[in-house]
Amino acid sequence: MLARVDGPGRLNVIANVQGRGFDVVSSVLQGGNDVSTLQAHDVDGTPMGKLSPGSFTGECGAADVITHGRRLIITLLIKTVPAAGITQETHSLEMNAWDAKSGEQVWSATPVEPSPKSLSCQAYDGNLQGVSTTLDGSWGVMLWSPQSFAIDLRNGQLYPRDDLLGTIGNYVTVGTDKTVYHRKPNTVNITIPGEWKILGTFKAGDSEVGLLDLARTGSMASTGVSYASSSGQRTLSTPDGTTIVSLVGNASYGVPDAIKAYRLPSAQPLWTIKTPEDFTDSIHAINSSIVLVARARFGAEGDGVEYMAVDVSTGKVVWSQKTPGLSTCLLTARQILIVVNDQFATLDAATGKQLSYQDGASACPGIVAPGLTGVGRDHMDVVQLISP
């Protein structure tokens, strides 16, 4: 056990995506006053800096990033100035960065200036609402109507721009944001704020039209576990933010499936693996070396799946094995945690060999964040699921 989650209000645990620790966010309202707290922890569970009541709005959540070697906690604070006679009540939004070790403020910015328009947050999972960050912690993108901003996470400098889409790998994206009902592709340009030079371009759309399947806004390619049930969750980024791997196409709509890798920021194709006819592929997880792929034959559930580790640089199959139906819970740099045959099994990521297994597993444990943290939550305890 790394830490005990206890206290009033809504309790959430968020993790640093680079596996450098985690935070317990306690969102509490007392008599209309926000008295939320945040406790940062080191990777081994040692308590570090703490944010006191009044320093942030708990329901807005938080982000935990490593920025140029310094671990920062990024929060939002809704500030309200009451009405004074004929002067209207005003609301503004402040973004703050805090040193994770000491809890001291590093910088502050005001993306939403005071106005009569009310503001609210509903970050029920504890993650910072409306904000995505690059994997290297250099940049953030805040999509907050009516204005969007790129944020230099070193110093809080804001770069307003109307066509911001989110982050992908270590870069910021701008372009179009057509809804899925248009059945037209979106243009996703990879850039660096301030310079705004286009470094690479993707054409993205939903899986029915066979284009790169990126989330339309926000974090456009997560790292770690893929929740592949919806459009925009079939593209993953390596932890160094330099490569993305995507399942492109949709055989049900006559668009053949293929797994494709692209280099960032150029968007140049690296390799392609075509899905055989009458088979379906799904991308489960990624680390800096491999991407996990499950291949199954249509309508042949009893035949199991071929579970493959594919080299993210070359597209070559590193290892594969036939298994019954399985769920990939977590992939770290060295190990894989799966549920198979109603058991937990731990595999060696480099070889696919089973390291251990345990009975009594009907589903994956609660993973704190899709990423390489290895951190989970079991009721009131934060636990290390497998070694990172």
LINNORDA-V33798 format. One record per residue. PHI is phi in radians with two decimals (none if undefined). OMEGA is omega in whole degrees, -180 to 180 (* if undefined). NEAR is the number of other ideal C-beta (glycine too) atoms within 8 Angstrom. Layout:
# LINNORDA-V33798
phi: <PHI,PHI>
omega: <OMEGA,OMEGA>
near: <NEAR,NEAR>
This chain:
# LINNORDA-V33798
phi: <none,-1.65,-2.85,-1.80,-1.64,-2.61,2.41,-1.39,1.32,-1.40,-1.89,-2.25,-2.04,-2.07,-2.15,-1.24,-1.15,-1.52,1.34,-1.74,2.48,-2.68,-2.43,-1.84,-1.78,-1.92,-1.63,-2.35,-2.01,-2.27,1.02,1.47,-1.75,-1.46,-2.10,-1.18,-2.33,-2.42,-2.02,-1.49,-2.27,-1.30,-1.07,-1.64,1.66,-1.15,-1.09,-2.16,-1.23,-2.30,-1.67,-1.54,-0.98,1.60,-1.52,-2.74,-1.67,-1.04,-1.25,-1.48,1.38,-2.74,-2.23,-2.14,-2.31,-1.83,-2.01,0.90,1.47,-1.98,-1.49,-2.10,-1.83,-1.83,-2.32,-2.11,-2.31,-1.45,-1.90,-2.06,-1.88,-1.06,-1.10,-2.33,1.14,-1.42,-1.46,-1.21,-1.11,-2.18,-2.36,-2.43,-2.18,-1.96,-1.90,-2.27,-2.02,-2.19,-1.22,-1.16,-1.33,-1.82,1.39,-1.39,-1.24,-1.78,-2.72,-2.48,-2.47,-2.15,-1.23,-2.14,-1.26,-1.00,-2.74,-1.21,-1.22,-1.25,-2.23,-2.68,-2.30,-2.50,-1.49,-1.16,-1.63,1.56,-1.50,-0.99,-1.26,1.28,-2.21,-2.09,-2.21,-1.24,-1.17,-1.54,1.31,-1.41,-2.29,-2.21,-2.20,-1.96,-1.81,-2.39,-1.04,-1.66,-2.15,-1.97,-2.40,-1.63,-2.20,-1.35,-1.31,-1.32,-2.40,1.45,-1.14,-1.76,-2.18,-1.22,-2.84,-1.33,-1.80,-1.14,-1.93,2.70,-2.16,-2.53,1.05,-1.78,-2.26,-1.75,-2.09,-2.28,2.68,-1.77,-2.40,-1.24,-1.30,-1.12,-1.28,-1.27,0.94,-2.19,-1.27,-1.66,-1.72,-2.02,-1.74,-1.64,-2.64,-2.15,-0.98,1.55,-1.37,1.04,-1.29,-1.35,-1.65,-3.03,-2.43,-1.96,-1.76,-2.15,-2.84,-1.34,-1.17,-1.20,-1.72,1.33,-1.67,-1.01,-1.65,-1.77,-1.03,-1.20,-2.51,1.52,-1.34,-1.58,-2.73,-1.29,-2.00,1.67,-1.41,-1.74,-1.62,-1.56,-1.49,-2.41,-1.05,1.60,-2.05,-1.91,-2.19,-2.13,-1.97,-1.15,-1.07,-1.50,1.26,-1.86,-2.43,-2.10,-2.18,-2.39,-1.60,-1.97,1.87,-2.81,-1.05,-1.12,-1.90,1.39,-1.86,-1.01,-1.35,-2.71,-1.75,-2.23,-2.02,-2.32,-1.53,-1.85,-1.61,-1.26,1.16,-1.37,-1.12,-1.78,-2.80,-2.42,-2.07,-1.39,-1.38,-1.05,-1.05,1.28,-2.11,-2.29,-1.91,-2.42,-1.61,-1.74,-2.91,-2.53,-2.30,-1.29,-1.97,-2.30,-2.11,-1.59,-2.23,-1.96,-2.08,-2.32,-1.47,-0.99,1.19,-2.30,-1.03,-1.20,-1.39,1.35,-2.30,-1.65,-1.74,-2.17,-1.87,-1.92,-1.13,-1.24,-1.52,-2.01,1.42,-1.42,-1.30,-1.40,-2.74,-2.66,-2.73,-1.45,-2.42,-1.15,-0.96,-2.48,-2.13,-1.54,-1.53,-2.78,-2.19,-1.86,-1.14,-2.16,-2.35,-2.21,-1.91,-2.24,-1.95,-2.62,0.96,1.01,-2.42,-1.45,-2.31,-1.89,-1.98,-1.35,-1.16,-1.35,-2.12,1.42,-1.28,-1.29,-1.71,-2.88,-2.63,-2.55,-1.31,1.46,-2.03,-1.75,-2.76,-1.14,-1.22,-1.21,-1.55,-1.16,-2.68,-1.20,2.97,-1.82,-1.38,1.26,-1.75,-2.34,-2.24,-2.07,1.00,-1.67,-1.96,-1.66,-2.24,-1.58,-1.29,-2.52,-1.16,-1.25>
omega: <-180,-178,176,179,-176,178,-177,172,179,-178,176,175,175,-176,169,-171,178,176,-176,178,-178,-177,174,180,178,-177,-172,171,177,179,-179,178,178,179,-179,176,175,178,177,179,173,-175,-180,179,180,178,179,-178,179,176,-174,178,180,-178,178,178,-172,-178,174,177,-178,174,-178,-175,170,-177,179,175,-179,-180,-178,169,-179,-179,174,178,174,-178,-179,175,-175,177,178,-177,-179,178,-176,170,179,-178,177,-179,-179,175,-178,173,-177,175,-175,-179,-172,-174,-180,-180,180,175,179,178,-179,180,178,-179,-179,177,179,-177,-179,-179,178,178,175,-180,-172,-180,178,-180,-172,-173,174,-176,170,-178,175,-176,179,176,-178,-172,170,173,-180,178,-173,-176,6,-175,176,-177,159,-175,171,-173,174,-172,178,179,-177,177,-180,177,-173,-173,176,179,-177,-180,173,-175,-180,-172,176,-179,173,179,-177,-177,177,177,-179,-177,179,-175,176,-177,171,174,-180,180,180,-172,174,-177,-178,176,179,174,-180,-178,180,-176,171,164,-173,177,178,-172,-178,-178,170,178,178,-172,178,170,-173,180,177,177,-167,177,-178,174,-179,-175,176,171,-163,-174,-176,179,-179,179,-179,180,-177,178,173,-176,178,175,-176,-177,171,178,-173,169,-174,178,177,-175,180,179,177,178,-176,178,172,173,-176,176,-179,177,174,6,-172,-175,179,178,178,-179,180,171,180,177,-180,177,-179,176,175,178,171,178,-175,-174,-178,166,-175,-175,-173,168,-177,-177,173,-178,-179,177,178,173,-179,-176,-178,-180,-178,-178,170,-177,-171,169,-176,179,-175,-179,-172,-175,178,177,-179,175,176,177,176,179,168,176,-176,172,174,-179,-172,172,173,-179,-173,-172,178,175,-180,169,-179,-180,-178,177,168,174,177,-179,172,-175,-177,-174,-175,-179,180,179,-180,173,-177,-179,169,-179,176,-179,178,176,179,179,-177,-180,172,-176,-175,-175,-175,-175,178,179,178,-176,-176,-176,169,-171,172,-173,174,-179,-177,*>
near: <7,11,11,7,11,5,8,4,10,10,11,12,14,15,14,12,14,10,13,9,13,16,15,13,15,14,12,14,10,6,4,4,6,11,9,14,12,14,11,17,15,10,7,5,10,6,9,13,12,10,12,7,8,5,9,12,11,15,14,14,17,15,13,17,13,11,11,6,4,8,14,15,16,16,17,15,12,13,9,7,7,5,6,4,4,2,5,5,8,9,15,12,13,10,15,14,12,15,13,13,8,6,12,7,8,8,8,9,11,9,11,10,5,7,8,7,5,5,9,6,11,6,11,7,7,11,11,12,11,6,13,9,14,13,13,8,12,10,15,14,18,12,11,10,4,2,9,10,13,13,16,12,14,6,5,11,7,9,10,7,11,6,8,13,12,14,15,14,15,12,15,14,15,10,11,6,9,8,6,9,4,6,7,6,9,13,10,15,10,15,13,10,11,6,6,9,6,8,9,11,10,11,10,12,14,8,13,9,9,11,10,13,14,14,12,10,8,9,10,15,13,11,13,16,13,14,7,10,4,6,9,10,11,11,15,15,15,15,12,9,12,8,14,13,15,16,14,12,11,9,10,4,8,4,11,8,13,11,16,13,15,14,10,16,9,7,10,7,8,10,8,9,11,7,13,6,3,5,10,10,12,9,16,11,14,15,13,7,8,11,13,15,14,13,11,12,8,7,4,7,6,4,6,9,11,10,13,11,14,15,11,12,5,5,9,6,8,9,8,9,7,7,9,7,7,11,8,13,12,15,15,15,8,8,12,13,13,11,13,10,4,7,11,10,12,11,11,11,14,6,6,10,6,8,7,6,8,8,6,6,10,5,6,9,8,6,12,12,11,9,13,14,14,12,16,13,11,8,4,6,11,16,10,8,11,10,7,9>
